[in-house]
Structure formats: structure tokens, C-alpha cells
Amino acid sequence: MIPTMRSLVPFRDINVHASSSYYAFTSPSSPSAQTLVIERPSGDLRLNDGALLGAKRVSSIAGILGIIKLRLDKYVIVITKAQPMGRLKGHMVYKVIATEFLPLRERALHDPDEDTYLSLLKILLKTGPMYFSYSFDITNSFQRQAQSNPAQPLWRRADDRFFWNKFVQSDLIDFSNGAGSGSGLRGGPQAGADPFILPVMFGMLRITQTRVKATPLTFTLITRRSRHRAGTRYLTRGIDDQGHVANFNETEQIVILNDETGDLGGFAGGGGMQNGKVGGNEGYDTQVMSYVQTRGSVPVYWAEVNTLKYVPNLQIRGVETAVEAARQHFNEQIGLYGDNYLVNLVNQQGREDRIKKAYEQMVRILVSSPDEATQADYVTEEKIHVVEASQKNQSFDRLHYVYFDFHNETKGLKWHRAQLLLDQLKQGLTQGQYFRGVDIPADAQGRLEERTRQTAVVRTNCMDCLDRTNVVQTMLGRWTLTRQLTDVGALKPGESADDDKSFQDLFRNVWADNADVVSKSYSGTGALKTDFTRTGERTRAGMAQDLNNSITRYVKNNFGDGPRQDAFDLFLGAYLPSTSITDGSLVFKDRRPILIQAIPYLFAASFFLVMVTSLTRSQAETTIWPLRVFALLWMVIGSWCGHFIWTHGMLYVNWPKLNTPRWAQEGYQETMGSVMKDKMIGSFVPREHGASNVRLGHLEEGKKRIQ
């Protein structure tokens, strides 16, 4: 039996029916479709022909985000509110606005850990930008969609890296595949479950109908964040053993001409393009042009360890230990994107130079007979440093490392000098092309006929893969857009998309919004340098905003990122909560010695008392010296407390409790060792036995699940 189009895409409308023994999910617009039943409290899944009796209708929902098992109960996470964001080739895309957790137990069980788990997940889902479409695969670029099998259900076509809710959908996926129903019993494939599986993407999406000069078009920017090695700024750096790098994002810039869903008319093209060559005329067929870039952390084992200092301690393991992981990473990247231009923007001076040298050493190991070249100018002796293979003998010889001294070349607000990097990349950008597809006439599924393929990608990084990376990716997007519009005849040779002032403002603001979204997801604040992205100039107001963002990042990275990392690990399946009800130990309990916990409170109290004393007006006849002695005493106590906190900062960083990094455990133990030797308070601090007794939590409960 050939599946119908209706069964290949998720249901657009779902009603939830609840009883004491089950939740039932039906689609009112598909009365002949099977009902999905989730048994309570077991969580077993089954399909029922027709509606079930005896249940009351709870509500209408936009979709099922997934099912997650916590310590005491299992919860169905449903999307209760979604906001339309615009149409891509006629397909509406939505943003998740509100969610709800439906417990499987009729009488909810509570303990501190269960409540904390739920709180972490709700905050993540409330603040995380997530998007979905019922009929369009937003996890894949247009080029990958052109190569996918439209006969498969939408969730099976989704890119595994960007299928953000895949872990919480695993129960439904296993049920659809026939792997089990939740009780462990295996059965045959259940295709009726497919329309209930809704892939969701985490990242940024903007769809705008606009014009460049006289040409109407739909301009879209999509950034997809990988679910692998996802986390926060200082807690996820570098690469893991499976070849996944931190803060990996794919950004696709899309231009659609003759979009029938728009209201701006059509464009036939002056010169047009046919079969990838200038000179043809496509008439008024819908044309899609997209260009993909990536960003990701430097693929070696490295970390930055928070100690409350503004600049964390940098740790790098031997490059040789990460070679196998880097091979896995670049095998995937080359297979997906073709040639990789590895643009490295870290500073070649100071602490960042160690990262630069480690990256270059890794590339030398991977490519055959590495050939290196360095360019200098009046600003720096190493403006550009290139490492690539002298011979093409293996797949890794498609790696082209390009270092650009962004810090020195753009110093003094000379942002236009980033053009030097573009000049270096132009040959590779031209050869690597971009994707271009044209609607296949009378194709009911709206597929595209591929005219040109993108065969190379620019993979950009700085230390965070945020601020400097944003500037460079915006520059490359602008250059490619001008090239695309020139190729189809919308611009004359020598003209630029920036010549249209209104479009220039739109372009800059969309890319600046993208920078802010990526930055907030990783660092907790908006991006730096977005004044340049938005206006093309570096301004004093922008620098003041950067200072504010930098201070906010410091506070959040030291005191707020632990819970955010826990939320990522919980939702993405990197940590599975213990389900033992007899286990009375609490994961989130602060296990530091009471004296260590008390010192910040003592510091705050001393500061308060000194301020009160200094602001208190004394009567003329009263003796002043007791008040001064009192103030001096608390000044001494406060100074000691402040010094202790500053010199033992690792004890006061808010580390993740679920999957605490090993380097954080080691640093904590080393710092506690120095406290034990402290002549003033060492004898008052109880001895600790094993890492599980400290504030870092019960690490043995965390289990890694690789999807």
C-alpha cells in the first residue's frame, strides 16, 4: 500500500482526550485516522481505530513535542500555542510559543528533584526559540531536501543533527518502528503513529517578502542549532569523542523569486539562468537560491574553566588525542558539504594563540603533505595563514584552513578590512557555487529541479563562534546574495544588493537578529558588535551595549549557566534521571560544607553593616569611636570574605549538577584541598570522601544516550 500524502506529514490539528486510564490524541480533520492512545500511568502506546468512549476532551493542541521520563513520573509535552512566522514555498512555518506537561500519574508525585527537573525544562522551552512546519522540512537545507525521498514521513526525512526534540520523541519513534510500545513488547511497524511525530528545530528563522530594486523576492534566513554537544558557553567547548563540536550551527540564506505565496508579483529575469548558466530565461517559474555556512568550536579537546575571574583558565589536551574525533567530525562535514574552508578568527597573541596553534596542528595531521603560506602587511606579520594539502589523495585533502588576524586587522574600528578575508576566499566561494533549484512543472509535491549545487562550505570559528564569526558570516552572505541576483539578471554586473538602501537595512537587521539569537542560546546575552552588523559602522552606543553584554555574560556564565546546561542535558537525553523512588539522595542539594556556603552571606552582611554604619548620623554628645570600631571590624571581616571567595572561585561557580565536566570536578577537589590547608578555617571544614559528597551532585546517576 502506497502511503497517502496525508499520512506523510504531521496532523495540523490534534484534540487531547483524557481519562484516569489514558490520554487519547485524535485529529478532527482526519476522522478516518487512527487514535493515538497513551496508557496511564505506564506510558504504553497503542493505536485505536476510531475514537475512545469515556474520555473528556481536554483541549486542542498544535502538536506533541515529545514524552519524557523524569524521576517520579512520565510526562507528555504538548505544544499549546504556536505563532505563524511566514510561508516558504507555500508552507507555513510556526514558532513554539507555549507548552504544557501532561503527567501520566493521575495524582502527581512531588519531591525537590522532580520539581527542579520540571522547572528547568519549562524555562528551556519558554526561552528556547523552536520552530516547526507541518508540511515542510525546516531541519534540512533546500539542497538536501532536493535529494530526499518525499515518499517518507516528514520525521524520517529530518536531519538528525537538527531534529531538536528527537530524544523526547523516541517513544513515538520506537513505536512507529515497531521497536516497542513502552512496555518492552515488540510489534510490527505502526505507520499510524507517523502523523503524531512532529520534528522541531532550535535556532533562528526570519521570512520576509521584499524587493531589491525592481525585483520582488522572499528573503529568508534560517539558523539550525545542532542537538549534539549542545550547551552553554564555558561548559561546552571543543569536540567530543563522537566528533560533535560545541555550538555547531548551520545558517542557510535563501532567496525565492516568483514566490506564488507572496503578494509582490513575479520576476522573469533580464538575463536569467538556465542549467546554471547565464543567458537563459526561466519565465515565471519559482526559483530558489540558497547558500549555506556553518560555525562550530575548534575541533580539539579544550576547555575554559570558570574561577570567577573575568578570563577563565584555558586548558588544552594534546592534539594527538583528538585526531580520531576530528576525523569523525570532518568526515561528516565533507560528506555533507563538500570542500570545507576552515576560517579561524582567534587572536594570534595571548591565550588564544594556543587554540590557533592546536587547530593548525590538527589540520597538518589530517591533510596529505600540508602546504602552508603566510601573508603579511603593515599591520601584522601574519595577516593570513593558509594550510591545505599539496596533493589531493584523500577526502581530508578537501580541508582548506584559512587563518585571518581579525583582531589586529580590524583594530581601531577598521571593520572594512574584513574584506581582506573575502578576497582570500573568493576563488573558493566562486568554485563552490550555491544551490539553485526551479519548480518542477505540475509536481504535486512542489519539488525542485536542481540547476546548481553548492559543493563547498565556509566553516567559521572564533573562540565562542559568536561575535567575530557573525561579522564574517554576514559579509559572506552579502557577497553571495549579490552574486546570485547578478547571475539571474536582477542586478547588473557591478551593482550590489547594498545599492538598495531599504533592502540593505533589512538585510543587516535580519543578520543582526540572527547573531543575537545564536549568542543568547550559547552565552546568555545578545551578540557583541551588532551595531556594525546593523548599521555598517562601529558606534559608541554599540560599544556601550557591548560593555553591558560583556558584564551580563560574566554574571550568567559564572552563576547561571549550570542550570541552563542541566536543562539542555535533560531535554536532549544526555542525562537520564534515576527512577529509584527508594533513593533518598537529592541530585540538586548543595553538598558543600556549611562554612563554605556561609561565607558569601557573611560577606553580604558585612557590606550591609558597614554601609549602615557609614550612613548613620551620630548625635553631637555621643561617643563616636565604638561605632568606628564596629565598622572597622566588619570591614575586616568583609575584606577577608571577599578575598576568600575570589581566591577560591571554583567553589562558588554554579556548576551543572547532572553532567558536571571532569575538569570542573578536578578543579573543585583541588580548591577544596587548598581550603583544608588554610590556617584560619581549614580545621573547621569537614573532610570529604569521594566526589559524590560535594556540591557537584551524584554523577554516577548521569548516563549518556547517543541517538
Protein Blocks (a to p, Z undefined) as FASTA:
>chain_A
ZZdfklmpccfbdcddddfkbccdddfklmmbccdddddfklpacddedjdehiacfbdc
fbdfbdcddfkbccddddfbdcdfbdeehiacdddfbdcdddfbfbdcddfklmmmmmmm
mmmmmmmccdddfkbcfkbcfklmmmmcfkbcfklmpcfklmmklmmmmmmmmmmnonag
hnopacdddfklmmmpccddedddddddddehjbccdddddddddfehpacfklogcjdf
kopaehiacddddddehiakbcnbpaebjnlpaehiahiaehjadcddddddddddddbd
dddddehiabdcdddddfklmmmmmmmmmmmmmmmnopaddddfbdfehjllmmmmmmmm
mmmmmpghiaddddddfkbmclbacdddfbdfbfklmpccddddfklmmgghiaklmmmm
mmmmmmmmmmnopadddddehianlpacdfbdcfbdcddddfkopmmmmmmmmmmmmmmm
mmmmmmnopacghiafklpmklmmmmmmmmmmmmmmmmmmmnopacehklmmmnopacfk
lmmmmmmmmmmmmmmmmmmmmmmmmmmmmmnopaccdfbfklmbdfklcfbdfklmmmmm
mmmmmmmmmmmmmmpccdfkbcfklmmmmmmmmmmmmmmmmmmmmmmmmmmcccdfklgc
fklmmmmmmmmmmmmmpmklmmmpccdehjklmmnopfklpccddZZ
